[in-house]
Amino acid sequence: RDVTAGAASEVRLRELSLTDELTGLRNRRYLDSVLDFEEERAFRYGFRLVCAFVDLDRFKEVNDTYGHYVGDQVIRSIAEALLQRCRKIDTLARWGGDEFVIIMLVKELDDVELILQRLADGVGGNVMEVAGHSLQVSISVGAIVSAAGQPTNARQLLVEADRLLLKAKAAGRNRVVIDVAQNSQHGF
């Protein structure tokens, strides 16, 4: 029994180390652990790897106006909305603060825009009731899609997705910016 209890405790500790405490989503450590696997899976089975950064627009204003408790509630609500709208085969993780990362495998480019725009429309722009406050929260998304049939550097894709997120915010927020990597293995 002691061995079984010890093994169960070990599994529970490992699970806790890979889970974001605030949202219950996977965390950055988990994301780091699956990137190589998703990179290999995309190449082996002919998928395009998509890395998308999602960020809440003007989130600092929520914290500054309503406090961190309300800010935490907003992050939890957005995390739940993202989880409901992601496909079961996608990896959704909280990167930190008010940023999330989605890793997807797709066959067709059109799927990326459809999935991410549906996600942005469903999550952002809606009024949410949090701790007695009506808040309208929107999100910006920056996503990069690997080149078809090319080996992929997922970490480089994340860097590019982050750059595209900044582009979405600079273009007015509440939007999705997607680009296709020309050669995912050797940079852009």
N, C-alpha and C positions, 0 to 999 in steps of 0.2 A: 504494500500500500504506500509506503514512504516513497518508493521509486516512482510509482504512478503519480502521486501527488506532486513530487518534484518535477516530473516531466510536464505535468499540466501547468504548474507555476511558470516553468520556463517558456512554454508556449504562450501563456498569458502575458508575460513580460515582453516577449518578442512582439506580440501583437500591439501592445501599448507603445512600444518604441517606434512603430510604423504608422501610428494613428495620431492625427491632430486632435489635441485635447478639446479645443473649443468647438469644432464642427463635427468631429467623428469621421471626417474624411481621411483618406490616406495623407501622409505628410511628405515633406521634401526628401526625407531619408528613404522612404518607400519608392518615391519617384526615381531617385538615383539608382536604386536597386533593380528597377525594371527597364531602364533605358536601353541597356545593351541587348536585353532579350527582345524588346520591341523592334530595335534596329535590325537584328538578325531575322526576326520573323517577317518583317516587311520585305526584306531583300529575298529571302528564301521562297516566299509564297507570292511574290509579284505585287505586293501592295505598295501604296504610297504611305509614308509615315507623315502624320500631321502633328505638329506641336503648336499648341495655342495657349497664349497667355490671356487671362481674363482679369480685368481690374474694375473695381467699383469706381464710378466717376464721383469726384468731389467728396470722397469719404471723410477726409479730414474735417470738412464742414459739419458732418454729422457728429463726429466726436466732440468738436469744439462747441457746438450748439446744444447737444443733448446729453453729452457725457459718454464715457467709455462703456458703461453698462448697455446703453441703447445701441452704441456702435457694435458691441459684441452680438446683440440680438439681430442686428441687420446682417452681420457676417453669417450667423447661423442660418438666417432665412434665405440668403442668397445661396449658400452652400446647398441647402435642401432643394432649392429651385433648380440649381445646376444639376444636382444628382438625379432629379426626376426627369430632366430633359436629355441627359447624356444617354447614349446607348449602353447597354450592359457590357459590351465588349470594349468600351473606352476606359481609359484610366483617368480619373479625376483626382487631383490632389490639391491641397492648400499649400501654396508656395510660401506664404507668410503674409502678415498684415492683411490687406484686403485683396491679395492677388491669388489666383488659382491657375493651375495648369491642367490642360486636357491633352492627352496623347491618344490619337486615333489611327487606325489603319483603314484606308479606303482604296477602292479600285478606281473610281472615277472622280475627276476633279470637281464635277458638278455637285457631287455628294457633299464636299467640304463646305461650299458656300451655303447649300441648303441646310445642312445640320447646324452650322454656326449661326446663321441668320435666324433660324427658328429658335435657337437657344437664346440669342440676344433679345429677340422680340418677346419671348416668353418670360425672361428674367428681368430685363431692364424696362424702364418706363412705366412700370406698374406702381400704383400706390400701395404701400404696405403699412399695416397697423403694427406698431412696435411700442410696447410699454406706454400705451395711451397717446402715441403720436402718429399722425399720418405722414408718411415720408414717401417721396417719389425718388426711387433709386434707379439709375441706369448703369449699364456696363459698357466698357470698351473691350474689343477683342483684337489681338494681333496674332495671325496664324501663318505659318510657313508649311508648305507641302513639299515633300522630297520629290526629286526627279524620278520618273518612272524607270524601273529596271536598273537603278544605280545603287551602289553601296551608299549607306547613309551614315552621317555622323550626327547622332541625335543631340548631343550636347551643343554642337554648332547650330543645329536647328533651333534649340531653345534660345540661344543668343539672338538669332535672327527674329524669332517670334517676339522677343522682348522689344527689339528695335521697332517692329511693326506695331506693337501695342502703343509705343510712344508716338508713332505716326498717327494712329487712330485718335489719340487724345489731342494731338496738335491740330488735327483736322476738325475738331469740334466736339469730340467725345460722342458717346452713345452710337457707336458704329463698329463695324467689322472690317478689318483690313487684312487681306489674304494675298500672299505672293507664292510663287513656285520657285524653288531652288533650281538653279541650272545644273549644278554639280554638288550634291549634298556632302560628298566625302571631302572635298578639298576647299570648302569655303564658298563665298558668294561673289 
